[in-house]
Amino acid sequence: MTGDHYFTPEPATAAQPREVEFHVAGRQYTLASSAGVFSAARLDPGTAVLLRKADLPSPGVTGDLLDLGCGFGPITCVLASSAPSATVWAVDVNERARDLTAANAARVGAAQRVRVVAPDGVPAGVTFTQIWSNPPIRIGKDELHQLLLRWLPRLAPDGVAWLVVARHLGGDSLQRWLTEQGWRVERHASQKGFRVLRVTR
Ligand SMILES: C[S@@+](CC[C@H](N)C(=O)[O-])C[C@H]1O[C@@H](n2cnc3c(N)ncnc32)[C@H](O)[C@@H]1O
């Protein structure tokens, strides 16, 4: 046992390769996962609600999309598959998560369009037509707010951000806080205790 969190930059937990299967929008995904990353054994229920309820990018969507806190890459892989002309930036502090996401982008045939990077690896000039995130609530409220204050301003003027947060982990207070920061926030869906928030300028 180690004291690793899922957001540990370099997990000390031994890697235990495994696979996670799920369906989104009629397509089956079989992705590589491992101990030491978030929800290594199954698609996280919050991520499942997000991918089921939010409006996936249509095939014609181009430009840059962001998966903020990509984990092993389920959101990245769905975005890259749904929008085959878009570039997907997959950002995570956890090196093992980044390695898995890169491998999974290759599995879905999107390695050329998925840029897997640590947070400082996104060039300053890149703005996003869409931001998707099951954000890391466990880092703490102040850190979560800092994270969102860092990335949401990089939304293109007509861009949209989709967030999923469990109600019992502060989904409703996060919605209020985002509104106080001047964002337009709509509770797009609510299912199984998760809030899907649609955030625009
Ligand atoms: C709730 S998990 C979601 C993972 C993945 N998107 C999924 O749905 O399975 C949040 C992720 O955010 C990452 N994370 C934590 N702090 C971060 C930060 N400052 N910048 C980027 N990612 C971060 C964690 O390592 C973790 O992989």
The ligand as an SDF file (V2000), in Angstrom:
LIG
                    3D

 27 29  0  0  0  0  0  0  0  0999 V2000
  -12.1110   12.8420  -11.2530 C   0  0  0  0  0  0  0  0  0  0  0  0
  -10.6780   12.3950  -12.1480 S   0  0  0  0  0  0  0  0  0  0  0  0
  -11.3250   12.2030  -13.8220 C   0  0  0  0  0  0  0  0  0  0  0  0
  -10.4500   11.3530  -14.7160 C   0  0  0  0  0  0  0  0  0  0  0  0
  -11.0390   11.0140  -16.0870 C   0  0  0  0  0  0  0  0  0  0  0  0
  -11.3910   12.2050  -16.8250 N   0  0  0  0  0  0  0  0  0  0  0  0
  -12.2500   10.1200  -15.9550 C   0  0  0  0  0  0  0  0  0  0  0  0
  -13.3400   10.5990  -16.2120 O   0  0  0  0  0  0  0  0  0  0  0  0
  -12.0920    8.9540  -15.5750 O   0  0  0  0  0  0  0  0  0  0  0  0
   -9.7940   13.9420  -12.2270 C   0  0  0  0  0  0  0  0  0  0  0  0
   -8.3980   13.9220  -12.8360 C   0  0  0  0  0  0  0  0  0  0  0  0
   -7.8270   15.2350  -12.6900 O   0  0  0  0  0  0  0  0  0  0  0  0
   -6.4330   15.0790  -12.4970 C   0  0  0  0  0  0  0  0  0  0  0  0
   -5.8990   16.3020  -11.8830 N   0  0  0  0  0  0  0  0  0  0  0  0
   -5.7580   16.6240  -10.5780 C   0  0  0  0  0  0  0  0  0  0  0  0
   -5.2340   17.8460  -10.4300 N   0  0  0  0  0  0  0  0  0  0  0  0
   -5.0590   18.3220  -11.6900 C   0  0  0  0  0  0  0  0  0  0  0  0
   -4.5430   19.5450  -12.2100 C   0  0  0  0  0  0  0  0  0  0  0  0
   -4.1100   20.5190  -11.4040 N   0  0  0  0  0  0  0  0  0  0  0  0
   -4.4840   19.7040  -13.5430 N   0  0  0  0  0  0  0  0  0  0  0  0
   -4.9090   18.7120  -14.3670 C   0  0  0  0  0  0  0  0  0  0  0  0
   -5.3990   17.5360  -13.9350 N   0  0  0  0  0  0  0  0  0  0  0  0
   -5.4710   17.3460  -12.6150 C   0  0  0  0  0  0  0  0  0  0  0  0
   -6.3050   13.8390  -11.6300 C   0  0  0  0  0  0  0  0  0  0  0  0
   -5.0090   13.2830  -11.7120 O   0  0  0  0  0  0  0  0  0  0  0  0
   -7.4130   12.9460  -12.2310 C   0  0  0  0  0  0  0  0  0  0  0  0
   -6.8890   12.1110  -13.2310 O   0  0  0  0  0  0  0  0  0  0  0  0
  1  2  1  0
  2  3  1  0
  2 10  1  0
  3  4  1  0
  4  5  1  0
  5  6  1  0
  5  7  1  0
  7  8  2  0
  7  9  1  0
 10 11  1  0
 11 12  1  0
 11 26  1  0
 12 13  1  0
 13 14  1  0
 13 24  1  0
 14 15  1  0
 14 23  1  0
 15 16  2  0
 16 17  1  0
 17 18  1  0
 17 23  2  0
 18 19  1  0
 18 20  2  0
 20 21  1  0
 21 22  2  0
 22 23  1  0
 24 25  1  0
 24 26  1  0
 26 27  1  0
M  CHG  2   2   1   9  -1
M  END
$$$$
